[in-house]
Amino acid sequence: MPAAKGGAAPAAAGKKTWLYLVCVLRKKDECLVASFAASKDVSSEDVTDIVGEKSGKLVVGKRYSEAADEGIMVHFVCDEKDRIYAIMTKSNYPQRLAYAVLEELKSSFGGEFGARVKASKPNGLSADAKPLLKSLVDKYGDPASSGDALTKVQAKLDQAKDTMKENIEVAIRNTELIEDIEEQS
């Protein structure tokens, strides 16, 4: 069950995103009632397959994370009204951030569209919910710019690490250059 066409991580149109898909399902029949994909390369079928395997065993409020394919994860949670909120991310997307997305999705979507989920047809709420779902992808798609303090610190550490590597490489080159000059003199 490939999460992306060709088995590779999908790429959003001209934008770096680690959050590929946001969707809401009805638990009783595993019907996808709303979804937004950041890329045409992802399929909501992967989410419905994974959720379907767990559907009868879902515990309200418990958070789940399952690998969909190499490099792809599906994170989901079920609420007390039998709505399942799910996202598809890059596999190294921070799990605590994935659960923050799910909580915001649950709160926002549940408040605005929750009453309509029970009677919705497949993808019946996608058009109405698109601005909300897209805003979550825009807000949380890049963990480094999502406003998550820990992720920002990690990004700064990675940047400092890269700078140190470059400095060490320059120092090694300079040492080799000095040794060459010493040998020549």
N, C-alpha and C positions, 0 to 999 in steps of 0.2 A: 504494500500500500504506500506508494510514493507520496510524500507530502508536497513535492514540487515536481513539475514536469522535468524528466531527465534525472531525478534523484538528487539534484543539487539544491542548495539553499536558494530561495527565490530572491530576486532583486526588485525593489520597488522602482517605479519610474523616476529616475534621476534623484532619488532621495535615499539616504542611508537609514534603514529601519531594521530593527531586530524583532519587531512585532508585526507578524505577517497577516493575521486574521483575528477578528473579534466577532463572536457570535453568541446567540442565545437559543437554547433548545427547550422544548417541552419534555419533561421527564417521562410522562406516561406512554408516549408513542415515539419518543426520540426525534420529534419533528423539529427541524431547524426553522425557527420563526423569524429570525433577523440575523444578518451577517454583513460584514464589511471586510473585504480583502484589500490589503495594501499592494498586492501584486496579482496579476492574472495567472501567475505560475503556481498558486496555491489552490488547494481544493478543500472545501468544507466537508467533503466525504471522509477525509481522514479523521476529522474531529468527530463526526457522527459514528464512525466505526469504533473509535476508541471509547467514546462515551457509551455507545451501545453495549460494549463488552462489560462495562461496569454498572450500567443503569440500574439494574435490580438491586445492586449492593451499595448504592450511594448513600452516604450518611449526610444528613443536612448539616451544612456548615463546615464539613471536613474538606480540606483542600487536597486536590489530586494533581499529580504531574506524571505524564507518560510520554515515552519516546514515540514519535510518529514515524520517523525515518532518520537516517544519519543526518545529524545537524539540526533536527527539528524536534521541538517539544510541544505538547499540548497540556495546558494547565486548565483546570476547571473546578467549579464548586456548585453545589446544589443548594437552593434556598428552601425555606419552609413551605413555599407555595408551589413546589415541584417545577421550578424553573432552573435550568442548568446554564451557567455562564461560563464561556470557554474562550481561551485565546490560544493562538499558535505562535510560537516564538522560535528564535534561534536557540540552539541547545544551551549555549552559555549565557543566555539572558538571565540576569539575577533573579533567583526564585522569589525572594522577598518582594522584589519589584513586580513580578508577575502576579503575586497575590494582592498587591496594592491595586493593580489594574483591575483585577477581578472584583475587589471590594468596591471600587469606584463604579465599575460597570453595573454591579448588582444594585447599588444605591441609586444611580442615575437612571438606568433603564427600568428598574423595578418601580421607581416612583413615577416615571412618565408613561411607560407602556405596559407595566405589569398586569393591569386589569384586562388588557387586550390579548395576552398571550394564550389564554385558555381557548379562545375561539378563533385564533389566527390560523390561516391557511399556511402551507409551506412558503417560507420567505415572505409572508404577508406583511410583516412589519419592517422589512429591510429598507424600503424607500423612505418611510417616515423616520426611522431610526438612524439613517445614514449619517446625518450631521453629528449626532452624538457618538456613534461608533468611530467615525473618522477622526473626531476630536481626540479620542483616546489614543488612536494610532499616532496622531501628530504629537500629542503630549508625551507619550511613553515609548515611542518607536526607537529613539536613541537613548539608551540608559544614561549616557554621560551628560545629556542635556535635559533629562527628565525632571530635574529639581530634587532628585534623590541625593541627599548629602553623602551617604556612603559611596555611591557610585561616582560622585564628583571627586571625592578624595582618591578613589581608586584610579580614576582617569589622570589626576595630577601625579600620582605615584608612578603610573606607567610612563607618563611624559618625562618625569625626572629620571626614571630608569633608562629610557632611550637616550636622554641627554648624557647621562653618565657613560653609557656604552660608546657613544660618539667621542666623548672626551678621552676615554681609555684608548680607543683606536688611534686618535691623534697623538697621544703620548707615546704609544708604541711606535708609530711611524717616525716621530721625532727622535726617539731613542735609536732606532735603526739608522736614521740619517746621521746622527752624531757619531755613531760607531763607524759608519762609512767614512766620514770626514776624518776621524782619528786614524783610521787605517791608511788613508791617503797621505796624511801628514807624516 
